[in-house]
Amino acid sequence: MNLENNDIKVNNLENKVFLLPYALANYEGYTEFIISSDNPNANTVNPSPYIIGSEMKFEQKIKVPTISLISMINVELEYSLFLRIIQGSSAWLL
């Protein structure tokens, strides 16, 4: 089980949230995250001066797709509409 799914389960959030494979940004596209294997909570796009001056090591960069808040809301609306259509038609589909 990956970390985010474990967090959802531990906090009893199943069926209350859904994950999207994007970083939230003010634009559509991609961004680079620098990754620390020592401290996954420190993964960032732009490390603070405190982090830069620390002993923390960042071993790799990954390219992550970004999504804007407006687009994320549209994805949620489309997903919700799809679920309502499927749920409303479940008797017909069976």
C-alpha beads as a LAMMPS data file, in Angstrom:
LAMMPS data file: protein, C-alpha beads

94 atoms
93 bonds

1 atom types
1 bond types

-500.0 500.0 xlo xhi
-500.0 500.0 ylo yhi
-500.0 500.0 zlo zhi

Masses

1 110.0

Atoms # bond

1 1 1 0.000 0.000 0.000
2 1 1 1.407 3.415 -0.900
3 1 1 1.707 6.284 1.566
4 1 1 -1.272 8.327 0.385
5 1 1 -3.636 5.344 0.402
6 1 1 -2.406 4.428 3.879
7 1 1 -3.096 7.992 5.107
8 1 1 -6.615 7.841 3.672
9 1 1 -7.301 4.521 5.379
10 1 1 -5.794 5.546 8.750
11 1 1 -7.914 8.726 8.779
12 1 1 -11.123 6.909 7.712
13 1 1 -11.438 8.935 4.523
14 1 1 -12.326 6.124 2.128
15 1 1 -15.281 7.134 -0.066
16 1 1 -14.779 10.766 1.053
17 1 1 -11.785 11.790 -1.072
18 1 1 -10.284 10.871 -4.378
19 1 1 -6.714 11.338 -5.503
20 1 1 -5.650 13.000 -8.702
21 1 1 -2.172 12.441 -10.140
22 1 1 -1.381 16.176 -10.323
23 1 1 0.305 18.942 -8.374
24 1 1 -2.007 21.910 -7.797
25 1 1 -0.666 25.030 -9.526
26 1 1 -1.895 28.208 -11.166
27 1 1 -1.244 26.721 -14.616
28 1 1 -1.645 23.543 -16.642
29 1 1 1.562 21.807 -17.575
30 1 1 4.470 20.331 -15.641
31 1 1 6.777 21.234 -12.778
32 1 1 9.869 19.634 -11.307
33 1 1 9.929 18.426 -7.708
34 1 1 13.216 17.782 -5.977
35 1 1 13.011 14.589 -3.947
36 1 1 14.600 13.683 -0.620
37 1 1 14.745 9.985 0.182
38 1 1 15.607 10.873 3.801
39 1 1 12.491 12.983 4.377
40 1 1 9.577 12.589 1.944
41 1 1 7.757 15.496 3.635
42 1 1 10.507 17.813 2.362
43 1 1 9.871 17.141 -1.340
44 1 1 9.450 20.542 -2.926
45 1 1 9.543 22.689 -6.026
46 1 1 11.431 25.522 -4.362
47 1 1 13.270 24.718 -1.115
48 1 1 13.499 27.416 1.545
49 1 1 16.874 28.850 2.583
50 1 1 16.573 26.864 5.829
51 1 1 16.245 23.604 3.882
52 1 1 19.060 24.528 1.508
53 1 1 21.367 25.211 4.499
54 1 1 20.440 21.982 6.279
55 1 1 22.078 18.592 5.917
56 1 1 19.086 17.276 3.971
57 1 1 19.993 15.606 0.708
58 1 1 17.909 15.828 -2.446
59 1 1 18.932 12.983 -4.730
60 1 1 16.603 13.295 -7.674
61 1 1 14.126 15.423 -9.597
62 1 1 10.809 14.254 -10.986
63 1 1 8.580 15.921 -13.551
64 1 1 4.991 16.131 -12.300
65 1 1 1.896 17.215 -14.236
66 1 1 0.137 20.274 -12.815
67 1 1 -3.531 21.189 -12.739
68 1 1 -5.227 24.492 -11.938
69 1 1 -7.979 24.804 -9.357
70 1 1 -10.546 25.558 -12.072
71 1 1 -9.577 22.427 -14.000
72 1 1 -9.623 20.347 -10.823
73 1 1 -13.158 21.543 -10.048
74 1 1 -14.202 20.644 -13.610
75 1 1 -12.703 17.142 -13.196
76 1 1 -14.647 16.720 -9.928
77 1 1 -17.893 17.920 -11.545
78 1 1 -17.465 15.552 -14.499
79 1 1 -16.633 12.665 -12.140
80 1 1 -19.651 13.419 -9.914
81 1 1 -21.963 13.693 -12.918
82 1 1 -20.623 10.398 -14.276
83 1 1 -21.228 8.687 -10.915
84 1 1 -24.766 10.083 -10.696
85 1 1 -25.537 8.852 -14.210
86 1 1 -24.143 5.393 -13.439
87 1 1 -25.835 5.173 -10.039
88 1 1 -29.135 6.419 -11.409
89 1 1 -29.004 3.874 -14.221
90 1 1 -27.720 0.937 -12.187
91 1 1 -31.011 -0.956 -12.365
92 1 1 -31.077 -0.452 -16.121
93 1 1 -27.446 -1.564 -16.458
94 1 1 -28.050 -4.769 -14.510

Bonds

1 1 1 2
2 1 2 3
3 1 3 4
4 1 4 5
5 1 5 6
6 1 6 7
7 1 7 8
8 1 8 9
9 1 9 10
10 1 10 11
11 1 11 12
12 1 12 13
13 1 13 14
14 1 14 15
15 1 15 16
16 1 16 17
17 1 17 18
18 1 18 19
19 1 19 20
20 1 20 21
21 1 21 22
22 1 22 23
23 1 23 24
24 1 24 25
25 1 25 26
26 1 26 27
27 1 27 28
28 1 28 29
29 1 29 30
30 1 30 31
31 1 31 32
32 1 32 33
33 1 33 34
34 1 34 35
35 1 35 36
36 1 36 37
37 1 37 38
38 1 38 39
39 1 39 40
40 1 40 41
41 1 41 42
42 1 42 43
43 1 43 44
44 1 44 45
45 1 45 46
46 1 46 47
47 1 47 48
48 1 48 49
49 1 49 50
50 1 50 51
51 1 51 52
52 1 52 53
53 1 53 54
54 1 54 55
55 1 55 56
56 1 56 57
57 1 57 58
58 1 58 59
59 1 59 60
60 1 60 61
61 1 61 62
62 1 62 63
63 1 63 64
64 1 64 65
65 1 65 66
66 1 66 67
67 1 67 68
68 1 68 69
69 1 69 70
70 1 70 71
71 1 71 72
72 1 72 73
73 1 73 74
74 1 74 75
75 1 75 76
76 1 76 77
77 1 77 78
78 1 78 79
79 1 79 80
80 1 80 81
81 1 81 82
82 1 82 83
83 1 83 84
84 1 84 85
85 1 85 86
86 1 86 87
87 1 87 88
88 1 88 89
89 1 89 90
90 1 90 91
91 1 91 92
92 1 92 93
93 1 93 94
